[in-house]
Amino acid sequence: MGRHNKLSKGQQRRVRENMQKRLAKRDLRQDVEWSAEQLGQMQSALVISRFGQHADIETADGVTLRCNIRRTVGSLVTGDEVAYRPAAENEQGLQGVIEAVEERRSVLTRPDTYDGIKPVAANIDQIFVVTSPLPAFSSQIIDRYLVACEDIAIRPVIVLNKADLLDEDNRDAIESRLQVYRDIGYQVATVSAKQAQGLDQLTALMADNVSIFVGQSGVGKSSLVNAILPDAAIETGAVSSNSGLGQHTTTVAKLHRLANRAALIDSPGIREFGLWHIEPERVTWGFRDFRPFIGGCKFRDCTHKNDPGCALQAAVAAQKLDAERLENYHRIIESLQQA
């Protein structure tokens, strides 16, 4: 029999351990290079982007510095608030050392082959869920994003892009679905990046907030980001070097400053954020309009389908709950069970 090129799990583990040892040695050398006399007083800053053992930070004065990251600092992502010490003099292009990370208000994660779940960005205030009439308007996809936003307690805003593609065939159906979301209490914006319609409404919503844009492929996220950040060179199609799993997206997440104390964190890896792993009870709770009825079912293990005494089905029958939202809920539960 021919030899296998594939490494066994034990070999893979040893390779990872050896790599971590080499990284630890390198970090130790980097740490030793900085003596107390070379560094100034501890100050606060914001991580603009991170790559390897270095990060670009923005100081309280709005100056961008490239810093080394202490090996004692665990996880560090774009949007993190950090404590750093500036370098007395520029050392190998580095202008300071990040010493600690502040507690996060929110964190966005994605699945990772090695780590299980990997943080991608931190301290986000709102997520713009982008949809469009074409390639296909899907309330189920919107609901998946809304559940994911509710689960991590980040405020979602629904954005219908490509509003110029609304016509007699699709306008009424799409408008009625968007009204359902407004009635539940979600903010909805209708825009067209192509025709620069409604962009003022978006930038007004972004004021005083750190935001991101997410949505399915083809809805025009990149066009929207480019319209809002005309001066920033946005990568519109960075591809993962690991068969599309998003493990090593070629573009790092970057925080962009806008007017009115707004900020936008952008990277293709973030734009494809979605519903990764979530318990069925959290999915139910993630439907905001279900909450008044949760716990009112006759049976504790109610599936909210044809079970006798189901409070959600009764609410749909009484027109207190939208029937399509309940259908979408069941599709999400089924897709998670299949996964």
C-alpha positions in Angstrom: 0.0 0.0 0.0 1.2 3.5 -0.8 2.0 6.0 2.0 -0.7 8.5 2.9 0.2 12.2 2.6 -2.5 13.1 5.1 -1.2 13.7 8.7 -2.8 11.7 11.5 -4.6 13.6 14.3 -1.6 13.0 16.6 0.8 14.4 14.0 -1.4 17.4 13.4 -1.5 18.1 17.1 2.3 17.9 17.3 2.7 20.2 14.4 0.3 22.7 16.1 2.2 22.4 19.4 5.6 23.0 17.7 4.2 26.0 15.9 2.8 27.4 19.2 6.2 26.9 20.9 8.0 28.7 18.0 5.4 31.6 18.3 5.9 31.7 22.0 9.7 32.0 21.6 9.3 34.7 19.1 6.8 36.6 21.3 9.3 36.3 24.2 12.0 37.8 22.1 9.7 40.6 21.1 8.7 41.2 24.7 12.3 41.3 25.9 13.2 43.9 23.3 11.0 46.4 25.1 12.4 47.6 28.4 10.4 49.8 30.8 12.5 52.9 29.9 11.6 52.6 26.3 7.9 52.8 27.0 5.7 55.7 28.1 2.6 55.8 30.4 -0.3 53.5 29.9 -3.0 55.0 27.7 -6.4 54.0 26.1 -6.8 53.3 22.4 -9.0 51.5 19.9 -7.9 48.6 17.6 -8.4 49.6 14.0 -7.0 46.3 12.5 -5.0 43.4 13.6 -2.5 41.2 11.7 -0.4 38.5 13.5 1.4 39.9 16.5 0.8 43.5 15.5 -2.2 45.8 15.5 -2.9 49.3 14.3 -4.6 51.3 17.0 -6.2 54.8 17.2 -5.2 56.9 20.2 -7.5 59.3 22.0 -6.0 62.1 19.8 -7.0 60.3 16.6 -3.4 59.2 15.8 -2.8 55.8 14.3 0.1 53.8 15.7 1.4 50.3 14.8 1.9 48.3 18.0 3.3 45.0 19.2 0.9 42.8 21.2 2.1 41.4 24.5 1.9 37.6 24.5 -0.1 37.9 27.8 -2.9 39.5 25.7 -5.3 36.6 24.7 -7.8 37.4 22.0 -7.6 40.8 20.2 -9.8 41.9 17.3 -10.8 45.0 15.4 -13.0 47.2 17.6 -11.3 46.1 20.9 -10.6 48.9 23.4 -7.1 48.4 24.7 -4.5 49.8 27.1 -1.2 50.5 25.4 2.2 52.1 26.2 3.7 54.3 23.5 7.4 53.7 22.5 9.9 56.4 23.4 11.4 55.9 19.9 10.3 54.0 16.9 11.5 50.4 17.2 11.6 48.4 14.0 8.5 50.3 12.7 6.6 49.7 15.9 5.3 52.6 17.9 4.1 51.0 21.1 3.0 47.9 23.0 -0.6 46.7 23.7 -0.7 45.6 27.3 -4.3 44.7 28.0 -7.8 44.4 26.4 -10.9 46.0 28.1 -14.0 44.0 28.6 -16.1 43.8 25.4 -19.6 45.2 25.1 -20.3 42.8 22.3 -18.4 40.3 20.1 -19.0 38.9 16.6 -17.8 35.3 16.1 -17.5 32.8 13.2 -16.7 29.0 13.1 -13.0 28.1 13.0 -11.5 24.7 12.2 -9.0 24.9 15.1 -10.6 27.1 17.7 -14.3 26.1 17.3 -15.5 29.7 17.5 -13.3 32.6 16.6 -14.0 36.3 17.4 -14.0 38.6 14.4 -14.8 42.0 15.7 -15.8 43.6 19.0 -17.9 46.4 20.5 -20.3 46.6 17.6 -23.5 48.7 18.3 -25.6 47.7 15.3 -25.7 45.4 12.3 -27.2 46.4 9.0 -28.9 43.4 7.5 -28.9 44.0 3.8 -31.4 42.4 1.4 -32.6 43.2 -2.1 -35.4 42.5 -4.6 -33.0 40.6 -6.8 -31.5 37.9 -6.9 -34.4 37.0 -4.5 -36.0 38.7 -1.6 -36.1 36.2 1.3 -37.8 36.9 4.6 -36.4 33.6 5.9 -32.8 34.9 5.4 -33.7 38.1 7.1 -35.1 36.2 10.0 -31.9 34.1 10.3 -29.9 37.3 10.6 -32.3 38.8 13.1 -32.1 35.7 15.3 -28.3 35.9 15.2 -28.4 39.6 16.1 -30.8 39.0 19.0 -28.7 36.1 20.3 -25.6 38.4 20.6 -27.6 41.4 21.7 -26.6 43.7 18.8 -29.2 46.0 17.4 -30.2 45.0 13.8 -31.4 47.4 11.1 -33.0 45.9 7.9 -31.8 47.6 4.7 -33.5 47.0 1.4 -30.9 47.8 -1.2 -31.5 48.0 -5.0 -34.8 49.8 -4.4 -34.6 50.9 -8.1 -35.5 47.2 -8.9 -38.9 47.4 -7.1 -41.7 47.1 -9.8 -45.4 46.2 -10.1 -44.6 42.5 -9.7 -42.7 42.6 -6.4 -43.3 46.0 -4.8 -46.5 45.1 -2.8 -45.2 41.7 -1.5 -41.8 43.2 -0.4 -43.4 46.3 1.1 -45.9 44.2 3.1 -43.1 42.0 4.5 -41.0 45.1 5.5 -44.1 46.5 7.3 -44.2 43.3 9.4 -40.7 44.1 10.6 -41.6 47.7 11.3 -44.6 46.6 13.3 -42.4 44.2 15.4 -40.2 47.2 16.2 -37.3 46.9 13.8 -35.8 49.9 11.9 -36.1 49.5 8.1 -34.3 51.6 5.5 -34.9 51.5 1.8 -31.9 52.5 -0.4 -30.2 52.2 -3.7 -26.4 52.2 -3.7 -26.4 52.3 -7.5 -28.6 55.5 -7.7 -27.3 56.9 -4.3 -30.9 56.9 -2.9 -31.5 56.9 0.8 -27.8 56.9 1.8 -28.4 60.0 4.0 -30.8 57.9 6.1 -28.1 55.2 6.5 -25.4 57.6 7.5 -27.8 59.3 10.0 -28.5 55.9 11.6 -24.7 55.3 11.8 -24.0 58.4 13.8 -22.5 57.7 17.3 -22.4 54.0 16.5 -20.0 51.3 15.4 -21.7 49.4 12.6 -21.2 46.5 10.2 -23.0 45.4 7.1 -24.0 41.7 6.6 -26.2 39.9 4.0 -26.3 37.1 1.4 -24.1 37.3 -1.7 -25.5 39.5 -4.5 -27.5 42.0 -2.3 -25.0 44.7 -2.9 -23.2 45.0 0.5 -19.9 46.0 -1.2 -21.6 48.6 -3.3 -23.2 50.1 -0.2 -19.9 50.1 1.8 -18.1 51.7 -1.2 -20.9 54.3 -1.4 -20.5 55.2 2.3 -16.7 55.0 2.3 -15.8 56.4 -1.1 -12.2 57.2 0.1 -11.5 53.7 1.5 -10.2 51.0 -0.9 -12.6 48.2 0.0 -11.8 44.7 -1.1 -15.1 43.4 -2.6 -14.2 39.8 -3.0 -11.5 38.5 -0.7 -11.5 34.7 -0.9 -10.6 32.3 1.9 -7.4 30.3 1.4 -9.1 27.4 3.1 -11.8 26.2 0.7 -14.3 29.0 1.5 -14.6 28.2 5.2 -13.4 31.7 6.0 -10.5 30.6 8.1 -7.9 32.9 6.6 -9.7 35.5 4.6 -7.1 37.5 2.8 -8.4 40.9 4.0 -8.3 41.7 7.7 -11.3 43.4 9.4 -10.7 47.2 9.5 -12.4 50.0 11.3 -13.2 53.1 9.2 -14.0 56.5 10.8 -16.9 58.5 9.4 -18.6 61.9 10.2 -20.8 62.3 13.2 -18.7 60.0 15.4 -19.7 57.0 13.3 -17.4 54.0 12.6 -17.8 51.1 10.2 -16.0 47.8 10.6 -15.6 46.0 7.3 -14.1 42.8 5.9 -15.5 40.1 3.7 -15.4 37.6 6.6 -17.7 39.8 8.6 -20.1 40.4 5.7 -20.8 36.7 5.5 -21.6 36.5 9.3 -24.6 34.3 10.0 -26.4 31.8 12.3 -23.6 29.4 13.2 -24.5 27.3 16.3 -27.4 28.2 18.4 -29.7 26.2 20.7 -33.4 25.8 19.6 -34.6 27.7 22.7 -32.4 30.6 21.8 -33.9 30.6 18.2 -37.4 30.8 19.7 -36.3 33.7 22.0 -34.6 35.3 19.0 -38.0 35.9 17.4 -38.8 39.0 19.3 -42.6 38.9 18.5 -42.8 35.3 20.0 -41.7 36.4 23.4 -45.2 37.4 24.8 -46.4 33.8 24.0 -43.4 31.7 25.0 -44.2 29.6 28.0 -47.9 29.7 27.3 -48.1 26.4 25.4 -49.9 23.4 27.0 -46.8 21.2 26.8 -43.3 22.2 27.8 -41.8 20.3 24.9 -44.2 21.9 22.4 -42.7 22.0 18.8 -45.1 24.9 17.9 -46.4 22.8 14.9 -49.6 20.8 15.3 -49.2 20.3 19.1 -52.4 20.7 21.1 -52.6 23.9 23.1 -49.7 25.7 21.2 -49.7 29.4 22.2 -47.8 30.4 19.0 -50.3 28.6 16.7 -53.2 30.2 18.6 -51.6 33.6 18.3 -51.2 33.1 14.5 -54.9 32.0 14.3 -55.9 35.1 16.2 -53.7 37.3 13.9 -51.6 38.4 16.8 -48.5 36.8 15.2 -47.4 36.7 11.6 -47.8 33.3 9.9 -44.7 33.6 7.7 -42.5 34.3 10.7 -43.6 31.1 12.3 -43.0 29.2 9.0 -39.5 30.7 8.9 -38.9 29.7 12.5 -39.6 26.1 11.7 -37.3 26.2 8.6 -34.5 27.6 10.8 -35.0 24.8 13.4 -35.0 22.2 10.7 -31.8 23.5 9.1 -30.0 23.5 12.5 -31.1 19.9 13.1 -29.8 18.9 9.7 -26.5 20.7 10.3 
